[in-house]
Amino acid sequence: MEKFKELLAEALEREDEIKMEDEFRSYDEWSSIAYLSIIAFMDEVYDTQLEEAEFKQLKTVQDMYNACTKK
């Protein structure tokens, strides 16, 4: 879980703490570029490919983590 939060912080270029209950879209650093970076690390590190519609269902960092680790 800590590795996931590190990768997410890197993708978002975020220095503030990331909490699992955070709604990631509310981060100031959230952007379409961040989205692409997250999709890339999910694929590369977790071998997880999500369709855009699936990703839109994710609300929190925990949701995103669960999506990466369920496969």
N, C-alpha and C positions, 0 to 999 in steps of 0.2 A: 504494500500500500504506500509506503514512503517513497519507493522508486517511482510509482505512478504520479504521486504529487510533485516530485522533482521534475519529471518529464512534462507535466502539465504547466508547472511554473515556467519552465524553459520555453515551451511553445507559446505561452502567453506573454513572455518577457515580464513576468510579475515578480516583484521583490517581496510583497506582503505575504503573510502566511496564507496557505490554502487549507481550508477546512472541508471535511467530507460533506458537511451539511450545506455548504455554500451553493447558491445558485450561480453557476459559472457565467451565465450570460449577463449577470449584473456587474461583473468586474469591469472596471474602466478599460482594461486591456483587451476586452473581448472585441473581435473584429472578424471580418471574412478571412483575413490572412491567418489569424489565430485558429479559426475553424479548420483551415486547410492543414496547418501544422499539426493540430490534434488528430485529424483523420490520418495523417501520414505516420505519426508515432504509434497510433493504435494498430495500424497495419504492420509496420516494421517490427515493433517490439512485442505486440500481443497477438499478431496474426489475426486481427479482427477487422472485418470490413463491414461497415454499416452504411446502409442506404441513407440518403438525406432525410427521408421520412422517419426512419428509425431514430436518427440522431436528434431530430426535432422533438421527439418524445422525452428525451433526457432533460431533466431539470437541474439536478444537483451533481456535484462532483462524485458523490457516492453512486448515483445512477450511471455515470460515465464509467466509473471503475467496475461496477457490476457488469456492464455491457462488455467490457474488455476481458473479464475473467470468467465469464459464464461458459465459454467455449472450450 
